[in-house]
C-alpha cells in the first residue's frame, strides 16, 4: 500500500498515512489539532531502475525533486 502525505489546513502539520490506492482522506483528522479533512499534498518519490552501468546508489539527490515539472 502506498504512503500518502497530508497537510492540515488549520495548523499546517504534515503527516503520512498508509492507504489503499484510490482511498480518499475524507475521514482523516490531523493528529495534532484534530481538524477534519487534511489536504493531500504531492510528494516526491524515488525509484530504482536497473540497467547496464547503473548501480542502486545512482538515484538523483533529493534536491532534484522540484524539477519534475509538477507545481
N, C-alpha and C positions, 0 to 999 in steps of 0.2 A: 504494500500500500504506500502511496506517496505521502510525503510530508508537505503540508501547506503552511505558508506563513501568513499571519494575520496581524493587523494593527487596530488597536482600539481607537475609535473616533473621539472618545471622551478624554482619555489620559495619555494617548499616543504610545501605550505599551505595545511592544512587538512580541509575539509568541508563536509557537509552532503547534500544529495539530496533525496527527496521523489520521487520514480519512480515506475512504474508498474513492476511486475515480468517479467523478460526477456527483459526489455527495456535496451538498451546499453547506454553508456555515450559518444558516438561519437560526439554528438552535444553540449556537455558541454564545458564551459570555466571556468577557475579559476576566482573566484570573486575578487581576489586581483590584479593579474597581467594580467588577460585576456588571458593567454596562452591556446591554444586549447588542447582537449583530455587529461584530467587528468586521472590518473590511479586509478581504483577501488581497494581498499585495503580490506583485510579480517579483519573484526572486530568481537569483542565478542558480544554475545547476552546472554540475561538472560531469563530463562523460569521458570515458576512456575508450579510445579506438586502438585496435591492434593492426598494424601493417608492417611491412618490411621497413626497418630503420627507425621505427617509432617505439620508444620504451614506455612503460607505465608511468614514469615520472615526467613525461613530456607535456603535461597539461599546461594551459596558459595560466599566468598569475591571476589572482583574484581581482586585481585592478582592471583587467580587461573585460569584466562583466558588463560594464556600462556601454561598451561599444558594440553591442549586439544589434542595435537598430530599434530596440524597444524603448518606449518612453512612457 
